[in-house]
Amino acid sequence: MEAHAGRRYVVTGAASGIGAASVAALAEAGAHVVAADLVWDELAAGEKVERVALDVANPLQWGELLAQLGSGADGASGAMALDGLVNAAGITRRARLDDVTADDFAQAFAVNAIGPALGMQALAPLMPPGSSIVNVGSAAGTMAHYGIAYGASKWALRGITKTAAMELGPRGIRVNLVSPGFIETPMTASAPDAFRDVNLASTPLGRTGGPEEVAAVIVHLLSPDASYVTGTEIAVDGGLTGHGGGLPIARSMGSAHPQE
């Protein structure tokens, strides 16, 4: 039996990258997925995937989505439950401290931090006990990052996630954060070559990750198999943030098993 058969989820940032991979993985697992993104070339998507246009930074559009999801075929309010939400929409801002602007901060926070908060606020009323929310953070939210506005917004999302887990826990709704490292997506494809090279050198597994590898963790966190996991952060980064700067030190020391 498919693990998510009969369940319904909303995934934002669904047109590409981690969001698109999450939509595909959930649909393959038997779920009905409402795939939301700012712009779609085509709205028709198939039997298990319903595409909707959504600006995650716009509270009015979240309200419209709530009204749409909360109505069954007969228009009855609350006729269909929602089993979870994946907040995967995100934008990057690579300005550094010397040239960052207030607008850089405003845009990064609007999509990366406020957007997920608005989504949880809007859609939680549709979620019964046993539902699950997964926010997509970043390794940039756990360490210093050269894109100061982007990093700050992902740090903020960590706090939003933990507070939401505390507040929604009594309602039986779990909230967790997945923090990817360097994943091959359209967003990282626009990064300078030097950024890629340094990330690879800093990642113990020595390679980049694929969106499907992040999606697999998201799908698990959404499932009843993770029923006692909430308020936590899971790094999907090939060990990037795990060594805390120890990797170059270890490498400089040579073999881990020196000869006696």
Rosetta silent file (secondary structure, phi, psi, omega in degrees, C-alpha in Angstrom):
SEQUENCE: MEAHAGRRYVVTGAASGIGAASVAALAEAGAHVVAADLVWDELAAGEKVERVALDVANPLQWGELLAQLGSGADGASGAMALDGLVNAAGITRRARLDDVTADDFAQAFAVNAIGPALGMQALAPLMPPGSSIVNVGSAAGTMAHYGIAYGASKWALRGITKTAAMELGPRGIRVNLVSPGFIETPMTASAPDAFRDVNLASTPLGRTGGPEEVAAVIVHLLSPDASYVTGTEIAVDGGLTGHGGGLPIARSMGSAHPQE
SCORE:     score description
SCORE:     0.000 S_00000001
   1 L     0.000  138.131  179.959    0.000    0.000    0.000 S_00000001
   2 L   -67.205  135.597 -171.044    1.285    3.468   -0.858 S_00000001
   3 L   -60.945  -31.044 -175.607    2.448    5.257    2.304 S_00000001
   4 L  -114.667   21.619 -178.747    0.513    8.462    1.683 S_00000001
   5 L   -58.568  131.351  177.541   -2.537    7.058   -0.089 S_00000001
   6 L    81.714   -2.266 -179.794   -5.630    9.163    0.526 S_00000001
   7 L   -95.381  157.869 -176.631   -3.692   11.996    2.142 S_00000001
   8 E  -130.627  132.700 -177.452   -3.617   15.584    0.849 S_00000001
   9 E  -133.055  154.332  168.156   -0.749   18.059    0.996 S_00000001
  10 E  -108.865  133.664  176.066    0.126   21.559   -0.141 S_00000001
  11 E  -125.134  123.138  175.796    3.662   22.139   -1.426 S_00000001
  12 E   -94.377  165.729 -175.505    4.923   25.658   -2.155 S_00000001
  13 L    60.994   34.548 -166.526    7.807   26.449   -4.467 S_00000001
  14 L   -84.336   -4.844 -175.441    6.502   23.479   -6.412 S_00000001
  15 L   -80.961  -17.230 -176.970    7.596   24.464   -9.918 S_00000001
  16 L  -158.882  172.352  171.938   11.250   23.535   -9.489 S_00000001
  17 H    58.787 -139.218 -176.217   13.983   22.241   -7.218 S_00000001
  18 H   -63.950  -36.679  178.247   13.143   20.721   -3.858 S_00000001
  19 H   -61.898  -47.545  179.674    9.489   21.701   -4.132 S_00000001
  20 H   -63.409  -40.055  178.831    9.048   19.914   -7.461 S_00000001
  21 H   -65.193  -35.933  178.590   10.883   16.845   -6.166 S_00000001
  22 H   -68.340  -40.804  176.423    8.612   16.778   -3.102 S_00000001
  23 H   -58.944  -48.101 -178.382    5.503   16.966   -5.277 S_00000001
  24 H   -62.552  -42.878 -178.281    6.724   14.055   -7.393 S_00000001
  25 H   -67.515  -40.557  179.491    7.665   11.934   -4.391 S_00000001
  26 H   -67.869  -42.293  178.460    4.364   12.525   -2.601 S_00000001
  27 H   -62.674  -40.636  178.303    2.321   11.799   -5.713 S_00000001
  28 H   -63.972  -30.627  179.221    4.286    8.583   -6.245 S_00000001
  29 L   -83.073    3.103  173.321    3.511    7.641   -2.629 S_00000001
  30 L   102.311    2.116 -176.920   -0.204    7.963   -3.341 S_00000001
  31 L   -83.840  157.771  166.115   -0.991   11.453   -2.054 S_00000001
  32 E   -92.545  127.014 -174.131   -3.047   14.164   -3.684 S_00000001
  33 E  -118.993  127.056  170.931   -0.778   17.209   -3.930 S_00000001
  34 E   -93.812  106.037 -174.565   -1.753   20.841   -4.318 S_00000001
  35 E   -94.120  114.350 -174.090    1.360   22.243   -6.002 S_00000001
  36 E  -112.330  136.065  175.073    1.655   25.985   -5.455 S_00000001
  37 E  -155.424  167.610 -175.124    4.040   28.416   -7.099 S_00000001
  38 L   -63.274  -45.064 -178.375    4.154   32.035   -8.174 S_00000001
  39 L  -140.448  134.788  173.098    3.701   31.334  -11.886 S_00000001
  40 L  -118.814  139.164  175.117    2.814   28.187  -13.819 S_00000001
  41 L   -70.121  -38.058  178.445    3.110   27.859  -17.583 S_00000001
  42 L  -136.877  139.791 -177.822    0.244   25.384  -17.549 S_00000001
  43 L   -89.567  -26.518  179.604   -2.235   24.733  -14.756 S_00000001
  44 L   -69.381  135.439 -174.212   -3.282   21.222  -15.758 S_00000001
  45 L  -136.935  -12.587 -178.957   -1.097   18.677  -13.964 S_00000001
  46 L   119.050  178.264 -170.768   -2.672   15.242  -13.799 S_00000001
  47 L   -64.865  -41.555 -173.683   -4.775   13.099  -11.515 S_00000001
  48 L   -99.733   -5.261 -177.460   -2.766   13.390   -8.296 S_00000001
  49 E  -125.333  124.703  178.042   -1.320   16.880   -8.700 S_00000001
  50 E  -114.590  119.866 -178.265   -3.343   20.080   -8.741 S_00000001
  51 E   -91.990  135.887  176.039   -1.435   23.238   -9.640 S_00000001
  52 E  -134.627  150.395  176.150   -2.362   26.598   -8.151 S_00000001
  53 E   -87.978  132.855 -177.381   -0.802   30.053   -8.431 S_00000001
  54 L  -153.439  128.081  168.920    0.352   31.465   -5.081 S_00000001
  55 L   -97.004  107.771 -172.521    2.521   34.323   -3.877 S_00000001
  56 L   -64.977  -18.907 -179.458    3.569   33.045   -0.451 S_00000001
  57 L   -86.054   -1.406 -176.719    4.317   36.587    0.744 S_00000001
  58 L  -106.055  107.927 -177.642    0.729   37.683    0.123 S_00000001
  59 H   -63.169  -29.339  178.787   -1.633   36.936    3.040 S_00000001
  60 H   -65.525  -37.955  179.327   -4.690   37.542    0.861 S_00000001
  61 H   -70.731  -32.698  173.313   -3.637   34.767   -1.500 S_00000001
  62 H   -63.704  -39.879  177.612   -3.152   32.382    1.403 S_00000001
  63 H   -63.205  -38.921  177.288   -6.707   33.241    2.466 S_00000001
  64 H   -65.171  -39.459  178.401   -7.959   32.488   -1.038 S_00000001
  65 H   -66.212  -40.327  176.422   -6.168   29.136   -1.008 S_00000001
  66 H   -57.103  -46.540 -179.518   -7.698   28.330    2.382 S_00000001
  67 H   -63.404  -39.230  179.657  -11.170   29.018    1.021 S_00000001
  68 H   -66.483  -45.254 -177.365  -10.480   26.888   -2.046 S_00000001
  69 H   -73.613  -28.902 -176.176   -9.100   23.937   -0.070 S_00000001
  70 L   -82.163    3.032  179.904  -11.725   24.142    2.646 S_00000001
  71 E  -114.931  131.356  175.547  -14.584   23.584    0.242 S_00000001
  72 L   -80.994 -171.066 -178.654  -15.592   20.216   -1.099 S_00000001
  73 L   -61.519  -27.501 -179.420  -17.185   19.547   -4.450 S_00000001
  74 L   -92.335    3.994  178.407  -20.504   20.738   -3.054 S_00000001
  75 L    82.308    6.217 -178.591  -18.957   23.927   -1.687 S_00000001
  76 L   -73.335  128.754 -178.176  -19.380   22.854    1.928 S_00000001
  77 E   -65.289  135.985  176.763  -16.870   24.559    4.172 S_00000001
  78 L    76.112   14.376 -173.845  -14.377   22.218    5.806 S_00000001
  79 L   -70.327  -24.736 -177.035  -15.433   19.277    3.649 S_00000001
  80 L  -126.756  127.363  178.827  -11.858   18.178    2.916 S_00000001
  81 L   -81.104  160.816  175.686   -9.041   17.915    5.439 S_00000001
  82 L  -118.449  127.017 -174.560   -5.435   18.789    4.732 S_00000001
  83 L   -91.674   -9.207  178.498   -2.800   16.381    6.025 S_00000001
  84 E   175.368  171.032 -177.709    0.226   18.591    5.679 S_00000001
  85 E  -141.468  135.407  172.585    2.146   21.499    4.221 S_00000001
  86 E  -116.299  113.696  178.062    5.637   21.772    2.743 S_00000001
  87 E   -92.083   88.494 -176.876    6.992   25.322    2.724 S_00000001
  88 L  -106.541   -7.789  179.928    9.648   24.979    0.023 S_00000001
  89 L   -63.955  138.502  179.407    9.300   28.366   -1.688 S_00000001
  90 L  -164.350  154.841  173.621   12.439   30.457   -1.348 S_00000001
  91 L  -130.776  157.135  177.553   14.554   33.161   -2.926 S_00000001
  92 L  -111.881  148.770  172.539   18.217   33.989   -2.560 S_00000001
  93 L  -134.851  117.364 -171.070   19.893   37.339   -2.050 S_00000001
  94 L  -100.631    9.666  177.523   23.683   37.216   -2.300 S_00000001
  95 L   -63.194  144.378  178.687   24.543   40.777   -1.219 S_00000001
  96 L  -100.256  178.674 -172.901   27.147   40.991    1.535 S_00000001
  97 L   -55.318  -39.276 -176.301   27.278   43.347    4.491 S_00000001
  98 L   -67.582  -26.215 -175.765   28.968   46.164    2.552 S_00000001
  99 L  -127.131    5.790  178.525   26.311   46.338   -0.148 S_00000001
 100 L   -67.033  147.158  179.803   23.130   44.758    1.274 S_00000001
 101 L  -117.695  165.312  176.031   20.031   46.955    1.220 S_00000001
 102 H   -60.864  -33.731  178.993   16.887   47.148    3.292 S_00000001
 103 H   -66.966  -36.386  175.540   15.013   45.859    0.245 S_00000001
 104 H   -57.688  -46.535  179.018   17.246   42.759    0.139 S_00000001
 105 H   -63.996  -44.382 -176.713   16.245   41.993    3.712 S_00000001
 106 H   -61.775  -44.277 -178.953   12.568   42.736    3.078 S_00000001
 107 H   -68.762  -43.669 -179.629   12.356   40.459    0.042 S_00000001
 108 H   -62.929  -45.124 -179.519   14.293   37.598    1.616 S_00000001
 109 H   -68.755  -36.510 -178.012   12.254   37.676    4.801 S_00000001
 110 H   -59.186  -42.772 -177.171    8.940   38.069    2.960 S_00000001
 111 H   -89.078  -44.732 -170.057    9.381   34.809    1.052 S_00000001
 112 H   -83.653  -23.826 -176.307   11.722   32.731    3.227 S_00000001
 113 H  -121.863  -53.989 -177.917   10.384   33.477    6.709 S_00000001
 114 H   -68.626  -38.731  179.192    7.086   35.356    6.673 S_00000001
 115 H   -54.785  -52.437  176.710    5.703   33.238    3.823 S_00000001
 116 H   -59.733  -37.687  178.873    5.957   29.954    5.756 S_00000001
 117 H   -64.058  -43.674  177.696    4.484   31.612    8.853 S_00000001
 118 H   -63.111  -39.087  179.997    1.518   32.905    6.854 S_00000001
 119 H   -63.975  -43.968  178.634    1.048   29.473    5.302 S_00000001
 120 H   -65.396  -41.763  178.956    0.956   27.706    8.652 S_00000001
 121 H   -60.554  -43.898 -175.291   -1.396   30.321   10.057 S_00000001
 122 H   -72.750  -42.068 -169.000   -3.765   30.030    7.094 S_00000001
 123 H   -97.770  -16.884  179.222   -3.855   26.274    6.579 S_00000001
 124 H   -54.942  -34.933  178.365   -3.506   24.829   10.088 S_00000001
 125 H   -60.056  -19.564  178.416   -7.293   25.150   10.641 S_00000001
 126 H   -88.023   -6.403 -170.523   -7.772   22.504    7.926 S_00000001
 127 L   -97.384  123.905  175.339   -5.370   20.058    9.569 S_00000001
 128 L   -81.314  168.839  173.186   -6.612   17.290   11.869 S_00000001
 129 L   -53.969  139.186 -177.285   -4.458   15.664   14.567 S_00000001
 130 L    99.473   -5.013  177.875   -1.695   13.664   12.921 S_00000001
 131 L   -76.237  166.501 -175.114   -0.965   16.292   10.285 S_00000001
 132 E  -145.362  141.205  176.482    2.568   17.452    9.594 S_00000001
 133 E  -121.240  134.657  175.970    4.297   20.612    8.361 S_00000001
 134 E  -124.200  121.887  174.150    7.822   20.687    6.953 S_00000001
 135 E   -98.332  139.104 -179.747    9.656   23.968    6.427 S_00000001
 136 E   -98.556  109.195  179.474   12.656   24.011    4.109 S_00000001
 137 L   -94.030 -137.028 -178.950   15.508   25.928    5.679 S_00000001
 138 L  -168.383  153.261  170.766   19.158   25.964    4.671 S_00000001
 139 H   -56.878  -27.450  178.471   22.620   25.263    5.952 S_00000001
 140 H   -64.469  -16.060  178.457   22.911   29.064    5.724 S_00000001
 141 H   -90.984    4.617 -179.537   20.505   29.215    8.655 S_00000001
 142 L  -122.802   -1.834 -178.214   22.846   27.329   10.964 S_00000001
 143 L  -153.441  172.471  175.325   26.149   29.093   10.337 S_00000001
 144 L   -62.671  143.215 -175.927   27.604   32.338    9.039 S_00000001
 145 L  -141.500  142.110 -173.201   26.782   32.846    5.372 S_00000001
 146 L   -71.092  -22.273  172.534   28.101   35.345    2.877 S_00000001
 147 L   -89.304   94.760 -166.281   24.592   36.300    1.703 S_00000001
 148 H   -65.691  -39.904 -179.406   23.607   38.147    4.854 S_00000001
 149 H   -69.636  -42.609  178.184   19.910   38.757    4.092 S_00000001
 150 H   -62.148  -50.154 -179.771   19.350   35.195    2.856 S_00000001
 151 H   -58.972  -43.456 -179.749   21.148   33.670    5.817 S_00000001
 152 H   -62.085  -38.806 -179.842   19.278   35.854    8.293 S_00000001
 153 H   -66.532  -34.764  178.887   15.917   34.860    6.802 S_00000001
 154 H   -75.991  -32.153  170.882   16.754   31.164    7.146 S_00000001
 155 H   -61.125  -42.646  179.712   17.903   31.703   10.736 S_00000001
 156 H   -61.821  -38.626 -178.979   14.507   33.322   11.356 S_00000001
 157 H   -63.277  -30.886  176.017   12.718   30.323    9.849 S_00000001
 158 H   -60.861  -46.413  179.682   14.340   28.082   12.456 S_00000001
 159 H   -66.984  -39.658  177.518   12.738   30.101   15.238 S_00000001
 160 H   -60.944  -42.103 -179.535    9.398   30.257   13.434 S_00000001
 161 H   -62.405  -47.279 -177.608    9.448   26.476   13.036 S_00000001
 162 H   -66.611  -38.665  178.173   10.155   25.784   16.689 S_00000001
 163 H   -67.419  -41.103  177.782    7.525   28.237   17.893 S_00000001
 164 H   -62.956  -39.267  177.786    4.946   26.776   15.512 S_00000001
 165 H   -61.085  -39.825  178.578    5.770   23.266   16.763 S_00000001
 166 H   -66.070  -42.505 -174.637    5.146   24.445   20.321 S_00000001
 167 H   -79.544  -31.871 -178.122    1.870   26.160   19.473 S_00000001
 168 H   -92.620  -13.028  179.378    0.449   23.511   17.126 S_00000001
 169 H   -54.436  -45.809  179.503    1.585   20.505   19.167 S_00000001
 170 H   -61.368  -18.290  177.331   -1.484   20.502   21.430 S_00000001
 171 H   -93.646    4.708  177.792   -3.591   20.209   18.266 S_00000001
 172 L    78.421   18.466 -179.895   -1.643   17.140   17.178 S_00000001
 173 L  -105.423  125.339 -179.634    0.117   18.944   14.328 S_00000001
 174 E   -93.669  146.465  179.383    3.857   18.371   13.962 S_00000001
 175 E  -136.570  123.456 -179.307    6.252   21.007   12.570 S_00000001
 176 E  -135.166  165.613 -179.255    9.838   20.296   11.547 S_00000001
 177 E  -121.624  133.153  171.737   12.644   21.909    9.578 S_00000001
 178 E  -110.006  127.148 -177.079   14.805   20.349    6.872 S_00000001
 179 E  -115.023   99.336  179.426   18.055   22.219    6.200 S_00000001
 180 E   -75.122  154.566  169.402   19.660   21.344    2.860 S_00000001
 181 L   -92.822 -135.679  179.818   23.272   21.988    1.984 S_00000001
 182 L   -80.248  105.030 -179.282   24.420   22.481   -1.616 S_00000001
 183 E  -111.004  140.309 -179.087   21.623   20.889   -3.649 S_00000001
 184 L   -73.295   95.292  179.707   21.526   20.908   -7.447 S_00000001
 185 L  -135.124  167.949  174.846   18.624   23.292   -8.112 S_00000001
 186 H   -57.327  -31.160  179.785   18.019   26.305  -10.363 S_00000001
 187 H   -67.057  -45.954 -178.903   18.827   28.522   -7.373 S_00000001
 188 H   -75.370  -22.476  178.483   22.275   27.035   -6.788 S_00000001
 189 H   -63.500  -23.907 -179.686   22.938   26.874  -10.526 S_00000001
 190 L   -87.116   -1.433 -179.040   23.146   30.664  -10.511 S_00000001
 191 L   -75.966  152.354  176.781   25.871   30.700   -7.833 S_00000001
 192 L   -61.747  153.079  179.109   29.470   31.560   -8.753 S_00000001
 193 H   -57.988  -36.057 -179.612   31.793   28.641   -9.485 S_00000001
 194 H   -62.012  -35.545  179.301   33.866   29.558   -6.445 S_00000001
 195 H   -64.368  -45.172  177.258   30.822   29.074   -4.219 S_00000001
 196 H   -61.227  -46.819 -176.204   30.288   25.557   -5.583 S_00000001
 197 H   -60.627  -43.935 -178.769   33.973   24.678   -5.247 S_00000001
 198 H   -69.086  -37.344  177.256   34.206   25.765   -1.610 S_00000001
 199 H   -63.236  -42.405  178.282   30.989   23.950   -0.708 S_00000001
 200 H   -63.114  -41.228 -179.713   32.304   20.733   -2.244 S_00000001
 201 H   -67.144  -24.494 -176.969   35.576   21.095   -0.393 S_00000001
 202 H   -95.492   -2.802 -176.306   33.682   21.615    2.871 S_00000001
 203 L  -101.546  116.225 -177.530   31.295   18.665    2.446 S_00000001
 204 L   -54.351  -35.074  179.048   32.548   15.363    3.904 S_00000001
 205 L   -73.183  -13.916  173.196   30.653   13.305    1.322 S_00000001
 206 L    71.813   22.956  179.130   32.491   15.238   -1.367 S_00000001
 207 L  -152.583  165.304  172.797   29.540   15.806   -3.667 S_00000001
 208 L   -81.565  167.022  178.363   26.453   17.929   -4.132 S_00000001
 209 E  -103.976  163.268  176.677   23.005   16.627   -3.265 S_00000001
 210 L  -104.504  150.555  178.888   19.956   16.052   -5.432 S_00000001
 211 H   -55.444  -33.712 -178.932   16.493   17.521   -4.789 S_00000001
 212 H   -66.757  -25.919  178.140   15.097   14.003   -4.535 S_00000001
 213 H   -71.785  -34.331  174.630   17.387   13.313   -1.567 S_00000001
 214 H   -73.049  -42.239 -179.805   15.861   16.210    0.328 S_00000001
 215 H   -58.723  -36.627 -179.897   12.362   15.239   -0.793 S_00000001
 216 H   -61.420  -38.730  178.172   12.820   11.740    0.646 S_00000001
 217 H   -70.428  -40.674  178.048   13.406   13.205    4.102 S_00000001
 218 H   -60.149  -46.282 -179.202   10.445   15.562    3.716 S_00000001
 219 H   -60.887  -39.433  177.728    8.150   12.700    2.711 S_00000001
 220 H   -64.270  -44.765 -178.731    9.242   10.721    5.783 S_00000001
 221 H   -64.816  -28.472  177.684    8.590   13.657    8.125 S_00000001
 222 H   -75.020  -22.301 -171.198    5.110   14.067    6.662 S_00000001
 223 L   -83.836  159.623  174.929    4.254   10.425    7.241 S_00000001
 224 H   -60.945  -17.016  177.484    2.824    8.756   10.365 S_00000001
 225 H   -63.745  -19.906  178.454    6.170    6.927   10.628 S_00000001
 226 H  -108.504   34.673 -169.538    7.555   10.169   12.108 S_00000001
 227 L   -64.961  -15.895  179.713    4.600   10.599   14.471 S_00000001
 228 L  -115.541   22.643  179.958    6.716   11.580   17.521 S_00000001
 229 L  -111.948  114.072  176.607    9.081   13.940   15.704 S_00000001
 230 L  -153.811  152.724  179.305    8.349   17.646   16.024 S_00000001
 231 L    70.573   18.975 -176.121   10.229   20.880   16.616 S_00000001
 232 L  -111.694  166.092  177.701   13.420   19.387   15.238 S_00000001
 233 E  -121.781  129.717  178.619   15.912   20.305   12.507 S_00000001
 234 E  -118.608  119.788  177.775   17.319   17.730   10.119 S_00000001
 235 E   -82.787  129.102  173.616   20.371   18.598    8.039 S_00000001
 236 E  -120.362   76.533 -166.781   20.431   17.099    4.546 S_00000001
 237 L  -140.166   16.265  178.765   23.822   18.479    3.616 S_00000001
 238 L    64.267   18.097  179.623   26.346   15.687    3.176 S_00000001
 239 L    92.950    6.067 -175.826   27.890   16.598    6.520 S_00000001
 240 L   -53.821  -47.903 -176.513   28.554   20.258    5.626 S_00000001
 241 L   -92.565   -6.270 -174.842   27.389   21.680    8.950 S_00000001
 242 L   -76.032  -28.210 -174.434   28.258   18.669   11.050 S_00000001
 243 L   -89.793  -10.274  174.821   32.010   19.155   11.320 S_00000001
 244 L    56.617   30.717 -179.170   31.878   22.765   12.515 S_00000001
 245 L    94.201   -0.154 -177.763   35.052   23.646   10.645 S_00000001
 246 H   -77.719  -16.446 -175.830   36.897   20.508   11.671 S_00000001
 247 H   -61.023  -50.178  179.067   37.170   19.044    8.163 S_00000001
 248 H   -63.580  -29.480  176.927   40.175   21.093    6.978 S_00000001
 249 H   -67.162  -46.804  179.854   41.899   20.397   10.289 S_00000001
 250 H   -60.963  -41.228 -179.514   41.338   16.652    9.929 S_00000001
 251 H   -66.821  -36.516 -179.459   42.590   16.712    6.371 S_00000001
 252 H   -68.171  -20.768 -179.360   45.688   18.635    7.326 S_00000001
 253 L   -85.405   -5.552  176.968   46.520   15.917    9.871 S_00000001
 254 L    82.410 -146.878 -174.508   46.669   13.262    7.169 S_00000001
 255 L   -62.022  143.731  176.818   45.486    9.673    7.678 S_00000001
 256 L   -75.436  -14.011 -178.343   42.995    8.920   10.412 S_00000001
 257 L  -128.431   72.830 -178.188   44.958    5.720   11.179 S_00000001
 258 L   -63.167  149.314  178.006   48.659    6.602   11.351 S_00000001
 259 L   -71.219  141.334  177.308   51.129    3.757   11.427 S_00000001
 260 L   -71.019    0.000    0.000   52.657    3.005   14.803 S_00000001
